Amino acid sequence: MNTDTSIRDDDADADGYSRHGWLPRGSDGLRYRLGVASRAFAAIAGGYVLSALVATACAIWFPGTRAEGAILGMLVSFVTYTLAVMWVFAVRTAGRAWLGLLLPSIALGLAIGAHLYLHSAP
């Protein structure tokens, strides 16, 4: 019988992994995996929201025709989405990744909302 409980308990094997096999024992493995999942969700959802707002802003404020503004907005949104995904996985923490996507999204959303409110018909 093994008396050394610091290496192994009832829920882990000899290598320190839990009985589930994919999750290391302790909270560090879970924290890492949740951080990666949060970054992936930020890259997918947050990047989409930011790129959609950038496309809308370009379409609204481009001085050319509406069609040119829409095309420019779509082209810029592809670049924005790519940069947002790279940003999410380049920063140190998942919180900074979310903050880096939320702040420009909120600013663009408020600017677009103010524009639509001020230029709507009475």
SVG drawing of the C-alpha trace seen along z (x, -y; Angstrom):
<svg xmlns="http://www.w3.org/2000/svg" viewBox="-40 -66 45 68">
<polyline fill="none" stroke="black" stroke-width="0.4" points="0.0,0.0 1.3,-3.4 1.7,-5.7 2.9,-8.8 -0.3,-10.9 1.5,-13.9 2.1,-12.0 -1.2,-10.1 -4.7,-10.2 -7.8,-8.2 -8.7,-10.3 -5.4,-10.4 -3.0,-7.9 0.8,-7.7 1.5,-10.5 -0.7,-12.9 -3.5,-13.0 -7.1,-12.6 -9.2,-9.6 -10.6,-11.6 -7.2,-11.4 -7.2,-14.8 -7.2,-17.0 -4.1,-17.3 -4.7,-17.1 -5.1,-20.5 -6.5,-23.8 -3.6,-24.9 -4.6,-22.6 -8.2,-23.6 -7.3,-27.3 -5.1,-27.0 -7.8,-25.2 -10.5,-27.7 -8.1,-30.5 -7.6,-29.0 -11.4,-28.4 -12.0,-32.0 -9.5,-33.3 -11.0,-31.2 -14.5,-32.5 -13.1,-36.0 -11.4,-35.5 -14.5,-34.1 -17.3,-36.2 -15.4,-39.3 -13.5,-39.5 -16.7,-39.2 -18.4,-41.9 -15.4,-44.3 -15.1,-43.6 -18.8,-44.1 -18.7,-47.4 -15.6,-48.5 -17.4,-47.6 -20.5,-49.6 -18.4,-52.6 -16.5,-52.5 -19.8,-52.2 -21.3,-55.2 -18.3,-57.6 -16.6,-56.8 -17.0,-60.0 -17.7,-58.2 -20.8,-56.5 -22.7,-54.0 -21.6,-51.1 -17.9,-52.1 -18.3,-52.5 -19.8,-49.1 -17.1,-47.4 -14.4,-49.3 -16.0,-48.3 -16.1,-44.6 -12.4,-44.7 -11.3,-46.4 -13.4,-44.0 -11.4,-41.0 -8.2,-42.7 -9.7,-43.7 -10.9,-40.2 -7.5,-38.7 -5.8,-41.3 -8.3,-40.7 -7.6,-36.9 -3.9,-37.6 -4.3,-40.1 -6.3,-37.7 -3.6,-35.0 -0.7,-37.4 -1.6,-39.2 -0.5,-37.8 -4.0,-37.1 -7.5,-36.3 -8.7,-39.3 -6.5,-41.7 -7.7,-40.0 -11.3,-40.6 -10.5,-44.2 -8.7,-44.8 -11.7,-43.8 -14.4,-45.3 -13.0,-48.9 -12.9,-49.6 -16.2,-47.8 -17.9,-49.9 -16.4,-53.1 -17.4,-52.2 -20.9,-51.1 -21.5,-54.4 -20.2,-56.4 -22.4,-54.5 -25.4,-54.7 -24.9,-58.5 -24.6,-58.9 -27.7,-57.0 -29.6,-58.8 -28.5,-62.3 -29.2,-61.6 -32.5,-59.8 -35.7,-61.5 -37.7,-63.3"/>
</svg>
